[in-house]
Amino acid sequence: MRPLLAPLEAFAYGPAYAYLNYKIRSSEPLDHTTIWEELTRDLPPVADWVRTSWPIRPLRSFLLGAKMKQDHVLGIAAHYDVSNDFYELFLDKKYMFYTCADFHQPDETIEQAQQHKADHILGLIDPKPGQKILELGCGWGPMLRRIEEHTGDKENLYGLTLSKEQVAYNDQHNGFHVEFDDFITRQYEPESYDTIYSIGAWEHVRPKEIAPLCKKLYAALKPGGKLVQHFFCRVPDPLFATAICSQLYFPGSIGSPYRSHIKAFEGAGFRITHRSIHDYRPTLRAWFDRLVENRERALELVDVQTYNRQLTFFPVSWRYFDDGLGMLVRWVLQKE
Ligand SMILES: C[S@@+](CC[C@H](N)C(=O)[O-])C[C@H]1O[C@@H](n2cnc3c(N)ncnc32)[C@H](O)[C@@H]1O
């Protein structure tokens, strides 16, 4: 079955998608050295031309459009509701951030790098005790924990996630006000938050949803409030051929172009007061190495396909940033 599916998928979704899915479907855990090398190396020009040209442009939006009809909630659950213990194997031990860290030195640990990131975002949020703060897509609650460390105020911290496992983790370990709810479709009380922020969740907002969501969040902030964002956006405006590969990891989500985010932020009335660019690649390599170090335990916790999917996710994403197709940006957006 596996060898039969590969040529069909190559025809429909392109060789990069078919190759990845072929590897993920392997009944054996993938060899980490080979897979990193295969997915990050430069290909000969003809092979690279095929990889970056098929599906042809008119087909890309059509195929992705069909994939975007998938249920968003199910797509998120497919990625996150795997096993909290599995994620604990490769994320930083202190906070469990599943988002790009800041490596100040190449030999830093993922723990040190996530601490730098948490401190940087803390500076951007600049929280004060008593302020009502909401995180969109709060994961296992790492940034809420950093804010609480700083302000000592847990009562005013809120989070939303579409992962039931993450809600259970929060209830067991953190005790913030974390709800299972879709931050895109949610109705927000007007002028109810001092700060709203998101770290690595805006990537899940589909292109058509961005502008209306920005307006909704603007209305949900108190006058003088701010929206702090950390997410990666697409650098080329038109869809590139390998964009469809994202569906293997996040079914139903697709990143939007950089300039469309700016248009949506400013169109909602926000003033951009901070914008910085960060490098995702060292974090992806650090997670990959940690997962490999914990391979035996990982394979006790999840099936081989889940392990293979996660293992390929890191080099594929590394390649995406190395090719300059995506860019990680932090923003502060001020409501006047
Ligand atoms: C990459 S994780 C980041 C988690 C956390 N912010 C961190 O820094 O580790 C993305 C998070 O966004 C959440 N998410 C994505 N789309 C969502 C939506 N529409 N509504 C609520 N949560 C969403 C996922 O459930 C997950 O918790």
PDBQT file of the ligand as one rigid body, heavy atoms in Angstrom, charges set to zero:
ROOT
HETATM    1  C1  LIG A 401       2.504  26.015  19.028  1.00  0.00    +0.000 C 
HETATM    2  S1  LIG A 401       1.400  25.943  20.385  1.00  0.00    +0.000 S 
HETATM    3  C2  LIG A 401       2.018  27.276  21.340  1.00  0.00    +0.000 C 
HETATM    4  C3  LIG A 401       1.648  27.167  22.780  1.00  0.00    +0.000 C 
HETATM    5  C4  LIG A 401       2.217  28.237  23.712  1.00  0.00    +0.000 C 
HETATM    6  N1  LIG A 401       1.774  29.546  23.350  1.00  0.00    +0.000 N 
HETATM    7  C5  LIG A 401       3.733  28.164  23.765  1.00  0.00    +0.000 C 
HETATM    8  O1  LIG A 401       4.382  29.199  23.574  1.00  0.00    +0.000 OA
HETATM    9  O2  LIG A 401       4.254  27.095  24.020  1.00  0.00    +0.000 OA
HETATM   10  C6  LIG A 401      -0.129  26.566  19.688  1.00  0.00    +0.000 C 
HETATM   11  C7  LIG A 401      -1.274  26.632  20.644  1.00  0.00    +0.000 C 
HETATM   12  O3  LIG A 401      -2.356  27.319  20.000  1.00  0.00    +0.000 OA
HETATM   13  C8  LIG A 401      -3.574  26.653  20.292  1.00  0.00    +0.000 C 
HETATM   14  N2  LIG A 401      -4.540  27.027  19.255  1.00  0.00    +0.000 N 
HETATM   15  C9  LIG A 401      -4.387  27.010  17.913  1.00  0.00    +0.000 A 
HETATM   16  N3  LIG A 401      -5.490  27.466  17.300  1.00  0.00    +0.000 NA
HETATM   17  C10 LIG A 401      -6.368  27.782  18.280  1.00  0.00    +0.000 A 
HETATM   18  C11 LIG A 401      -7.684  28.339  18.294  1.00  0.00    +0.000 A 
HETATM   19  N4  LIG A 401      -8.299  28.647  17.160  1.00  0.00    +0.000 N 
HETATM   20  N5  LIG A 401      -8.287  28.535  19.484  1.00  0.00    +0.000 NA
HETATM   21  C12 LIG A 401      -7.652  28.229  20.649  1.00  0.00    +0.000 A 
HETATM   22  N6  LIG A 401      -6.391  27.728  20.704  1.00  0.00    +0.000 NA
HETATM   23  C13 LIG A 401      -5.756  27.517  19.533  1.00  0.00    +0.000 A 
HETATM   24  C14 LIG A 401      -3.201  25.183  20.364  1.00  0.00    +0.000 C 
HETATM   25  O4  LIG A 401      -4.185  24.465  21.064  1.00  0.00    +0.000 OA
HETATM   26  C15 LIG A 401      -1.853  25.303  21.114  1.00  0.00    +0.000 C 
HETATM   27  O5  LIG A 401      -2.111  25.395  22.483  1.00  0.00    +0.000 OA
ENDROOT
TORSDOF 0
